[in-house]
Amino acid sequence: MEEIPNITSDIIGKLNKLNIDSVYQLAVQNPVELALEYEDTSVSIERASTLITNARKILAEHKVLDDGFSTADQALEKRNKMSRYTTGSQSFDSLLNGGFESQAITELAGEFGTGKSQICHTLCVAASKLVENNHSGDTGNIIFIDSENTFRADRVHQIAEQRGFDPFPILEKIFHCKVYSSEHLESVIDELDKSIEQYNAKLVIIDSIISLHRAEFSGRGTLVERQQRLGKMLSKLRRYADIYNIAIIITNQVVSYADGSHLGFDYMKAAGGNIMGHGSTYRIFLKKSGKNRTAIVHDSPSHPYERVKFSIAENGIQDVSNYKTDESESAW
């Protein structure tokens, strides 16, 4: 923190009182919110903005962030250094050009039973092993934020056993947080930068991002506030993904087209409207497809708009060709 230009010990002390203890934590702040938190110390939005900008300059000097403009070949070099977290299903991973990317928010949207939570549980196992065996030797952990009471440690244990891994080292790498209200979720995301540092997290899963807000903001009169709060959360998550170089996976629910204009396979759309659409880097839509599931790329700046089939079994999600019996399929 002392490296930040024009910062004083008094300012550092005040930041510490707000639980902002590192350059990373300061860099992900919003100047308006920081100024409001500083209300009794008369720090202006301009002063807060300068502090945050200078923190980001420090990260740029240490090659964590880009410093202003960069050439396209430098951007390509940076992308080639990004981490990818696989599920172990070749078909699903190929849809994402190798797996879930760091420095990005990937949204999994679909109705109940399409495999959103099963993908998240599978990812906990597969990503734990990948992070552990990272060529850089940097072992990272996983944060699982659970708003629908979907997380099951015994399911992670089962997937790990079925894949031939020792389950307990994997379970020790997953930090689970159960949230009970929209305000609780917003508070956890507000403080997520501290949790990322505390738990050395490389992957964050939020299952789901919208369920609590849909339940608590149900009327048209509350729609504007709901969307503003969703947008604020997504904005924070984008900053965390970029500055901490982590992968963020969020699940989303679906709604039917009210006018009945879409029939058959495409009668559903992701909930949350344009706020959710603009907030995610990649959008993957999940659908039931007979006994299997279909994953479709709905929005991406780089992936082709493709679809693949996958199945769900005791070892998590897997390629359809690996399916052995109808009995194991019906269990999920």
SULVEN-V553298 format. One record per pair of residues at least 4 apart in sequence whose ideal C-beta (glycine too) atoms are under 8 Angstrom apart, sorted by sequence separation. I is the first residue (numbers start at 1). GAP is how many residues later the second one is. D is the distance in whole Angstrom. If there is no record, write none. Layout:
((I	GAP	D) (I	GAP	D))
This chain:
((7	4	5) (8	4	7) (9	4	6) (10	4	7) (11	4	6) (12	4	6) (13	4	7) (14	4	7) (16	4	7) (21	4	6) (22	4	7) (23	4	6) (24	4	7) (25	4	7) (29	4	7) (30	4	6) (31	4	6) (32	4	7) (33	4	6) (34	4	6) (35	4	7) (38	4	8) (43	4	5) (44	4	7) (45	4	6) (46	4	6) (47	4	7) (48	4	6) (49	4	6) (50	4	6) (51	4	6) (52	4	7) (53	4	7) (54	4	7) (55	4	7) (56	4	6) (57	4	7) (58	4	7) (60	4	7) (66	4	5) (70	4	4) (71	4	7) (72	4	6) (73	4	6) (74	4	7) (75	4	6) (76	4	6) (77	4	7) (78	4	7) (89	4	6) (90	4	6) (91	4	7) (92	4	7) (94	4	8) (96	4	6) (100	4	8) (110	4	3) (115	4	6) (116	4	7) (117	4	6) (118	4	6) (119	4	6) (120	4	7) (121	4	7) (122	4	6) (123	4	5) (124	4	6) (125	4	7) (126	4	6) (127	4	6) (128	4	6) (129	4	6) (130	4	7) (134	4	6) (146	4	6) (152	4	7) (153	4	6) (154	4	6) (155	4	6) (156	4	6) (157	4	6) (158	4	6) (159	4	6) (161	4	7) (166	4	7) (167	4	6) (168	4	6) (169	4	7) (170	4	7) (180	4	5) (181	4	7) (182	4	6) (183	4	6) (184	4	6) (185	4	6) (186	4	6) (187	4	7) (188	4	6) (191	4	6) (192	4	6) (193	4	7) (194	4	6) (195	4	6) (196	4	8) (210	4	6) (211	4	7) (212	4	6) (213	4	6) (214	4	7) (218	4	7) (219	4	8) (222	4	6) (223	4	6) (224	4	6) (225	4	6) (226	4	6) (227	4	6) (228	4	6) (229	4	7) (230	4	6) (231	4	6) (232	4	7) (233	4	6) (234	4	6) (235	4	7) (236	4	6) (237	4	6) (238	4	6) (239	4	6) (240	4	5) (241	4	8) (257	4	6) (262	4	5) (263	4	6) (272	4	3) (273	4	7) (274	4	6) (275	4	6) (276	4	6) (289	4	6) (312	4	7) (318	4	5) (324	4	6) (325	4	7) (326	4	6) (327	4	7) (328	4	8) (2	5	7) (7	5	6) (15	5	4) (16	5	6) (20	5	5) (29	5	5) (38	5	4) (43	5	6) (59	5	4) (60	5	5) (70	5	6) (87	5	5) (88	5	8) (93	5	6) (96	5	7) (101	5	7) (110	5	7) (134	5	7) (146	5	4) (160	5	4) (165	5	6) (179	5	4) (196	5	5) (217	5	4) (241	5	6) (257	5	4) (262	5	5) (271	5	7) (272	5	8) (288	5	6) (289	5	4) (300	5	8) (312	5	6) (313	5	6) (318	5	7) (323	5	8) (1	6	7) (15	6	8) (19	6	8) (20	6	5) (59	6	5) (60	6	7) (61	6	7) (87	6	6) (93	6	5) (100	6	5) (110	6	6) (134	6	8) (160	6	7) (161	6	6) (179	6	5) (195	6	7) (217	6	7) (240	6	7) (241	6	7) (262	6	8) (270	6	6) (277	6	7) (287	6	7) (288	6	8) (297	6	5) (311	6	7) (312	6	8) (323	6	6) (60	7	4) (86	7	5) (109	7	8) (131	7	8) (132	7	6) (144	7	6) (160	7	4) (188	7	8) (241	7	5) (262	7	8) (270	7	7) (286	7	6) (287	7	5) (297	7	7) (298	7	8) (310	7	5) (311	7	6) (35	8	6) (60	8	8) (66	8	8) (70	8	8) (108	8	5) (131	8	6) (196	8	7) (217	8	6) (240	8	7) (286	8	7) (297	8	5) (310	8	7) (311	8	7) (20	9	7) (34	9	8) (35	9	6) (56	9	6) (66	9	8) (131	9	4) (179	9	6) (217	9	4) (286	9	6) (287	9	7) (296	9	8) (297	9	6) (310	9	6) (311	9	5) (313	9	8) (2	10	7) (35	10	4) (38	10	7) (57	10	7) (96	10	7) (131	10	8) (157	10	4) (160	10	5) (257	10	6) (285	10	7) (286	10	8) (296	10	8) (297	10	7) (310	10	6) (313	10	7) (1	11	5) (15	11	7) (108	11	6) (131	11	8) (156	11	7) (160	11	8) (177	11	6) (237	11	5) (256	11	6) (257	11	8) (284	11	6) (285	11	5) (296	11	4) (309	11	5) (311	11	7) (313	11	8) (35	12	7) (66	12	7) (84	12	8) (86	12	7) (87	12	7) (108	12	8) (192	12	7) (214	12	8) (256	12	6) (257	12	6) (284	12	7) (295	12	7) (311	12	5) (32	13	6) (35	13	4) (84	13	8) (86	13	4) (213	13	5) (237	13	8) (255	13	7) (256	13	8) (270	13	7) (284	13	6) (285	13	5) (294	13	6) (295	13	6) (1	14	7) (31	14	5) (34	14	4) (84	14	5) (85	14	5) (86	14	8) (128	14	6) (156	14	7) (157	14	7) (254	14	4) (255	14	6) (283	14	8) (284	14	7) (294	14	7) (295	14	8) (314	14	6) (84	15	4) (85	15	5) (127	15	6) (156	15	6) (254	15	6) (255	15	8) (270	15	7) (282	15	7) (283	15	4) (294	15	5) (295	15	6) (313	15	5) (18	16	8) (32	16	8) (84	16	7) (213	16	7) (254	16	6) (255	16	5) (283	16	4) (293	16	7) (294	16	8) (313	16	7) (31	17	4) (34	17	7) (84	17	6) (85	17	8) (213	17	6) (253	17	8) (254	17	6) (282	17	7) (283	17	7) (292	17	5) (293	17	6) (312	17	7) (314	17	7) (31	18	4) (34	18	7) (83	18	8) (84	18	8) (124	18	6) (153	18	6) (156	18	7) (177	18	8) (252	18	5) (253	18	5) (282	18	5) (292	18	7) (293	18	7) (311	18	6) (313	18	8) (4	19	7) (18	19	6) (29	19	7) (82	19	6) (83	19	4) (252	19	6) (268	19	8) (280	19	7) (281	19	8) (292	19	5) (293	19	7) (313	19	6) (1	20	8) (3	20	7) (18	20	8) (82	20	5) (124	20	7) (175	20	7) (210	20	7) (252	20	6) (281	20	7) (289	20	6) (291	20	7) (312	20	4) (1	21	7) (31	21	6) (82	21	6) (153	21	8) (209	21	8) (282	21	7) (1	22	6) (4	22	8) (265	22	7) (277	22	7) (29	23	5) (100	23	7) (153	23	8) (14	24	7) (120	24	7) (175	24	5) (209	24	7) (252	24	6) (293	24	8) (1	25	7) (26	25	6) (27	25	6) (151	25	5) (209	25	8) (26	26	6) (175	26	7) (14	27	6) (92	27	8) (100	27	8) (151	27	7) (185	27	6) (27	28	4) (184	28	8) (185	28	8) (270	28	8) (292	28	5) (14	29	8) (26	29	4) (27	29	5) (149	29	7) (120	30	8) (121	30	8) (144	30	6) (146	30	6) (182	30	4) (250	30	7) (27	31	8) (117	31	8) (121	31	7) (125	31	6) (142	31	6) (144	31	7) (146	31	7) (147	31	8) (181	31	6) (182	31	5) (206	31	8) (292	31	8) (23	32	5) (27	32	6) (87	32	6) (124	32	5) (141	32	5) (142	32	5) (143	32	5) (144	32	5) (145	32	5) (146	32	5) (147	32	5) (180	32	8) (89	33	8) (117	33	4) (140	33	8) (141	33	7) (142	33	7) (144	33	7) (146	33	7) (179	33	7) (204	33	8) (88	34	7) (117	34	8) (121	34	5) (125	34	5) (139	34	8) (141	34	6) (143	34	7) (145	34	6) (182	34	5) (23	35	5) (24	35	7) (87	35	5) (121	35	6) (124	35	8) (125	35	5) (181	35	7) (182	35	7) (291	35	7) (23	36	6) (87	36	6) (129	36	6) (204	36	7) (88	37	8) (122	37	6) (126	37	8) (132	37	8) (27	38	8) (85	38	6) (88	38	5) (121	38	6) (125	38	6) (147	38	6) (291	38	5) (87	39	5) (214	39	7) (11	40	7) (86	40	5) (125	40	7) (145	40	7) (241	40	8) (85	41	7) (86	41	7) (128	41	8) (129	41	7) (132	41	8) (209	41	4) (234	41	7) (238	41	7) (85	42	4) (128	42	4) (131	42	7) (204	42	6) (206	42	7) (208	42	7) (209	42	7) (210	42	6) (211	42	6) (230	42	6) (234	42	7) (237	42	8) (145	43	6) (186	43	6) (203	43	6) (204	43	7) (205	43	8) (206	43	7) (207	43	8) (208	43	4) (209	43	6) (210	43	6) (238	43	8) (6	44	8) (7	44	7) (86	44	6) (145	44	8) (189	44	5) (192	44	7) (196	44	7) (202	44	5) (203	44	5) (204	44	5) (205	44	5) (206	44	5) (207	44	5) (208	44	6) (231	44	5) (235	44	7) (85	45	6) (125	45	6) (128	45	5) (192	45	8) (201	45	6) (202	45	7) (203	45	8) (204	45	7) (205	45	8) (206	45	7) (208	45	6) (227	45	8) (230	45	5) (234	45	3) (85	46	8) (124	46	7) (128	46	7) (186	46	7) (190	46	7) (203	46	7) (227	46	7) (230	46	7) (234	46	7) (4	47	7) (7	47	7) (182	47	7) (186	47	6) (189	47	6) (193	47	6) (6	48	7) (185	48	7) (189	48	7) (192	48	6) (196	48	5) (227	48	5) (231	48	7) (5	49	5) (143	49	8) (230	49	7) (4	50	5) (124	50	5) (196	50	7) (4	51	6) (83	51	8) (193	51	7) (5	52	7) (143	52	6) (143	53	7) (4	54	6) (3	55	5) (143	56	6) (151	56	7) (150	57	5) (214	57	6) (141	58	5) (143	58	5) (141	59	6) (142	59	6) (145	59	7) (147	59	7) (148	59	6) (140	60	6) (141	60	5) (142	60	7) (143	60	7) (145	60	7) (147	60	7) (148	60	6) (139	61	7) (140	61	6) (141	61	7) (142	61	5) (143	61	5) (144	61	5) (145	61	5) (146	61	6) (147	61	6) (210	61	5) (140	62	3) (141	62	8) (142	62	8) (143	62	7) (145	62	7) (147	62	8) (210	62	5) (140	63	7) (142	63	7) (144	63	7) (148	63	5) (209	63	8) (138	64	8) (147	64	5) (147	65	5) (210	66	7) (209	67	8) (131	71	5) (131	72	7) (88	75	7) (127	75	8) (127	76	5) (123	80	7) (124	81	7) (123	82	7) (120	85	5) (120	87	5) (117	90	6) (116	91	7) (116	92	7) (102	100	7) (107	102	8) (100	103	8) (85	117	8) (85	118	6) (83	119	7) (127	120	8) (123	126	7) (105	129	7) (120	129	7) (120	131	7) (105	132	6) (105	133	6) (117	134	7) (116	135	4) (105	136	6) (104	137	6) (103	138	5) (102	139	7) (103	139	5) (106	141	7) (108	141	7) (103	142	6) (106	142	7) (107	142	8) (108	142	7) (109	142	7) (111	142	8) (102	143	5) (103	143	8) (104	143	7) (105	143	5) (106	143	5) (107	143	5) (108	143	5) (109	143	4) (111	143	5) (102	144	6) (103	144	8) (104	144	7) (105	144	8) (106	144	7) (107	144	8) (108	144	7) (109	144	7) (110	144	6) (102	145	5) (105	145	6) (107	145	5) (109	145	6) (101	146	6) (100	147	5) (100	149	6) (162	151	8) (162	152	5) (163	152	5) (162	153	4) (163	153	7) (162	154	8) (159	155	7) (158	156	6) (159	156	6) (111	157	6) (159	157	4) (110	158	8) (109	161	4) (83	162	7) (85	162	5) (109	162	8) (82	163	7) (84	163	8) (107	163	7) (83	164	7) (28	165	5) (119	167	8) (25	168	5) (24	169	7) (25	169	7) (107	169	7) (116	170	6) (115	171	6) (19	172	7) (25	172	7) (114	172	4) (21	173	8) (24	173	7) (107	173	4) (114	173	6) (105	174	7) (106	174	7) (109	174	7) (114	174	6) (19	175	6) (22	175	6) (105	175	5) (106	175	7) (107	175	7) (109	175	7) (110	175	6) (113	175	6) (105	176	5) (106	176	5) (107	176	5) (108	176	5) (109	176	5) (110	176	3) (111	176	8) (65	177	7) (104	177	4) (105	177	8) (107	177	7) (109	177	7) (110	177	6) (111	177	8) (65	178	7) (104	178	6) (106	178	7) (108	178	6) (115	178	5) (64	179	7) (114	179	6) (101	180	8) (64	181	8) (101	181	8) (59	184	7) (96	186	7) (56	187	8) (96	188	8) (95	189	7) (109	189	8) (126	190	8) (125	191	7) (118	194	5) (122	194	3) (115	195	7) (121	195	6) (122	195	5) (115	197	6) (118	198	6) (119	198	6) (118	199	6) (95	200	6) (95	202	6) (115	202	6) (92	203	6) (30	205	8) (97	205	7) (30	206	8) (97	206	6) (96	207	7) (28	208	7) (95	208	7) (28	211	4) (95	211	6) (27	212	8) (28	212	6) (95	212	8) (95	213	5) (94	214	7) (118	214	7) (28	215	5) (27	216	5) (28	216	8) (92	216	6) (91	217	4) (91	218	7) (92	218	5) (24	219	6) (91	219	6) (24	220	7) (89	221	5) (92	225	6) (88	227	8) (89	227	8) (92	227	8) (88	228	7) (89	228	5) (91	228	5) (87	229	7) (88	229	8) (89	229	5) (90	229	6) (91	229	7) (87	230	6) (88	230	7) (89	230	5))
